[in-house]
Amino acid sequence: MRRLVVTQFPCVGLGETDMAAVDSRDNLLGISWVDSAWIPILNPGNVLDYFSERSNPFYDRTCNNEVVKMQRLSLEHLHNMTGLEYILLHAQEPILYIIRKQHRYSQTQVTPLADYYIIAGVVYQAPDLGSVINSRMLTAVHAVQSAFDEALSYCRYHPSKGYWWHFKDQEERDKVKPKSKKKEEPSSIFQRQRVDMLLLDIRQKFQPKYIQPKSGDKPVPVEQVKKEPEPTTETIKQEEKESAKNSQQSSSTKAPPEKRMRLQ
């Protein structure tokens, strides 16, 4: 059973118009091929025959391997030919085989063109160094650009406040956490006395110009209000003495209690 799997990988270093023009045969880095009938019998002796199947998109039929196969010659005759050929570069039975595509100029001079690796019967094309570097750089740049875009979405600015960070996780934490009410500490005696002294001092320095005698009345200037003279200490003592005398007299003028008749 032959199967061709096409995996969509981005074409690194190409624009949209170039990507549309690239044929799947030209860009073989995103596809794989497998023939399940060969997997149980695959070995280093027949792996090139497996790779030279007609349905394999990685195989070029204009190569010297096809000429040798048609003439039923051994693969050793490839060294005496010039042109495109495929060789088994490395074998690690029973799961890994590496096949190289190369152009031969002489018995000692060859130029590698591409490498293909077979893992568990599935054929892939190995990417070249330039494609790997371009892909890694594109991935790194995309990750950095995404990080900058996300950081920019959390940045806020206001003319009065300036710049600050506004994270969504912080809002969720604030909603989950119950708001703890701060206990109001009662003022001390020193604070209360100090405040009263300050208020009295301010009142003496800045006396009111208008006074409202009763609630609802119009305010009256202070000059029109007659100030009653404050009682002196002597008058206060005399009033206290008079009140004491009046209380003694009232107690002395009380009638004696009435005597009740005794019953014999």
C-alpha positions in Angstrom: 0.0 0.0 0.0 1.6 3.2 -1.2 0.7 6.4 0.6 1.8 10.0 0.0 1.4 12.3 3.0 1.5 16.1 2.3 2.2 18.2 5.3 1.8 22.0 5.0 5.0 23.7 6.2 5.7 27.4 5.6 8.0 28.3 2.8 10.7 30.2 4.6 12.0 33.3 2.9 9.2 33.4 0.2 6.4 35.9 -0.3 2.8 35.1 -0.8 3.0 35.3 -4.6 6.2 33.1 -4.6 4.5 30.5 -2.4 1.6 30.3 -4.7 3.9 29.7 -7.7 6.0 27.0 -6.0 5.0 23.5 -7.0 4.8 20.7 -4.5 7.4 18.8 -6.6 9.9 21.7 -6.2 9.3 22.1 -2.5 9.5 18.6 -1.0 10.3 19.6 2.6 6.6 19.4 3.5 5.7 15.9 2.2 6.5 12.3 3.0 6.0 9.0 1.2 5.5 5.4 2.4 4.8 2.0 0.9 3.6 -0.3 3.7 4.2 -3.5 1.7 7.9 -2.9 1.8 8.2 -2.2 5.6 8.5 -5.8 6.8 11.2 -6.8 4.3 13.1 -3.5 4.3 16.9 -3.9 4.6 20.2 -2.3 3.4 20.2 -4.5 0.3 16.8 -3.5 -1.1 16.3 0.0 0.4 17.4 1.6 -2.9 14.9 -0.5 -4.8 12.3 0.7 -2.3 13.3 4.3 -2.8 13.2 3.9 -6.6 9.4 3.1 -6.7 7.5 5.0 -9.3 5.1 6.6 -6.8 8.0 8.1 -4.8 8.0 11.8 -5.5 11.6 12.1 -4.2 13.0 9.8 -6.9 14.2 11.3 -10.3 13.9 8.8 -13.1 16.6 10.5 -15.2 19.3 9.3 -12.8 22.0 6.7 -13.5 20.3 4.3 -11.0 17.4 3.9 -13.4 19.9 3.1 -16.3 21.7 0.5 -14.2 18.3 -1.0 -13.1 17.1 -1.3 -16.7 20.4 -2.9 -17.8 20.3 -5.2 -14.8 23.8 -4.2 -13.7 25.2 -3.9 -10.2 25.4 -0.6 -8.4 29.2 -0.7 -8.6 28.9 0.5 -12.2 27.7 3.9 -11.0 31.3 4.9 -10.2 32.1 4.6 -13.9 29.3 6.9 -15.0 28.7 10.6 -14.8 25.5 12.4 -13.9 22.8 12.1 -11.2 22.7 9.1 -8.9 21.5 7.9 -5.5 23.6 6.1 -2.9 23.0 4.5 0.5 24.9 6.9 2.8 24.1 5.4 6.2 22.0 2.4 7.6 20.9 1.7 11.1 18.8 -1.4 10.9 15.9 -1.8 11.1 14.5 1.7 11.5 16.9 4.3 9.9 18.3 4.6 6.4 19.9 7.7 4.8 20.0 8.1 1.0 22.0 10.8 -0.7 21.3 12.4 -4.1 24.5 13.6 -5.7 25.9 14.5 -9.1 29.0 12.6 -10.2 31.7 14.2 -12.4 34.3 11.5 -12.1 35.2 8.5 -10.0 36.5 10.7 -7.2 34.6 14.0 -7.7 30.9 14.2 -6.6 28.7 17.1 -5.5 25.9 16.3 -2.9 22.5 17.7 -3.8 20.1 16.4 -1.2 19.7 13.9 1.6 16.7 11.7 2.4 16.1 9.7 5.5 13.8 6.8 5.9 12.4 6.2 9.4 10.2 3.1 9.9 9.6 3.0 6.2 8.5 6.7 5.8 10.6 8.8 3.5 11.4 12.4 4.2 13.7 15.0 2.7 16.2 16.4 5.1 16.2 20.2 5.1 19.3 22.1 4.1 21.2 24.4 6.5 19.8 27.6 5.0 16.2 26.4 5.4 16.8 25.4 9.0 18.4 28.7 9.9 15.6 30.7 8.2 12.9 28.6 9.9 14.5 29.0 13.4 15.0 32.8 12.9 11.5 33.2 11.7 10.2 31.3 14.7 12.3 33.4 17.1 11.3 36.7 15.5 7.6 35.7 15.5 7.8 34.8 19.2 9.5 38.1 20.1 7.0 40.1 18.0 4.1 38.3 19.8 5.6 39.1 23.2 6.0 42.8 22.3 2.4 42.9 20.9 1.0 41.3 24.1 3.1 43.7 26.3 1.8 46.6 24.3 -1.8 45.6 24.9 -1.3 45.8 28.7 0.3 49.3 28.6 -2.0 52.2 29.5 -1.4 56.0 29.5 -3.2 59.0 30.8 -2.0 62.6 30.9 -2.7 63.0 34.6 -1.4 59.5 35.7 1.3 58.8 33.2 2.2 55.2 32.1 1.1 52.0 34.0 0.5 48.3 33.4 -3.0 46.9 33.4 -3.1 43.1 33.5 -6.2 40.9 33.2 -4.9 38.5 35.8 -4.8 41.4 38.3 -8.4 42.2 37.7 -9.4 38.6 38.3 -7.4 38.4 41.5 -8.9 41.6 42.8 -12.4 40.2 42.1 -11.6 36.9 43.9 -10.0 38.5 46.9 -12.4 39.9 49.5 -11.8 43.6 50.3 -10.6 43.8 53.9 -11.9 46.9 55.7 -9.3 48.8 57.6 -10.1 49.3 61.2 -10.3 52.9 62.2 -8.2 53.6 65.2 -9.8 55.9 67.8 -8.1 59.2 68.5 -6.1 59.5 71.7 -6.7 62.1 74.5 -3.6 64.0 73.4 -5.0 64.3 69.9 -8.4 65.4 71.0 -7.0 68.0 73.4 -4.6 69.2 70.8 -7.3 69.7 68.2 -9.5 71.6 70.7 -6.6 73.9 71.5 -5.9 74.6 67.8 -9.6 75.2 67.1 -9.8 77.6 70.1 -6.7 79.4 69.0 -8.0 79.8 65.4 -11.4 81.0 66.7 -9.7 83.7 68.8 -7.5 84.9 65.9 -10.3 84.9 63.4 -13.5 85.9 65.2 -16.8 85.7 63.3 -18.3 88.9 62.0 -21.9 87.6 62.0 -23.8 85.6 64.6 -27.0 83.7 64.2 -28.8 83.8 67.6 -31.3 81.1 66.8 -31.7 78.6 64.0 -33.7 80.1 61.2 -32.9 83.7 62.1 -30.9 86.0 60.0 -27.3 86.4 61.0 -26.7 89.6 63.0 -23.4 91.5 63.1 -21.3 91.0 66.2 -21.2 94.7 66.9 -25.0 94.9 67.4 -25.1 92.0 69.9 -24.7 93.3 73.4 -22.2 91.4 75.3 -23.3 90.5 78.8 -20.6 91.2 81.5 -19.1 88.0 82.7 -19.5 87.5 86.5 -16.4 87.9 88.5 -15.2 85.4 91.1 -16.4 87.6 94.0 -20.0 87.7 92.8 -19.9 84.0 92.3 -18.8 83.5 95.9 -21.5 85.8 97.2 -24.2 83.9 95.2 -22.9 80.6 96.6 -23.1 82.0 100.2 -26.6 83.4 99.7 -27.8 80.1 98.3 -26.3 78.2 101.3 -28.1 80.6 103.8 -31.4 80.2 102.0 -31.1 76.5 102.2 -30.4 76.7 106.0 -33.3 79.0 106.6 -35.7 76.8 104.7 -34.6 73.8 106.8 -35.0 75.7 110.1 -38.5 77.0 109.3 -39.9 73.6 108.8 -42.6 72.7 111.3 -41.9 69.9 113.8 -43.5 66.6 113.1 -47.0 66.1 114.4 -47.4 63.9 117.4 -49.9 61.0 117.1 -52.2 59.9 119.8 -51.4 56.7 121.4 -54.2 54.2 121.8 -54.4 52.6 125.2 
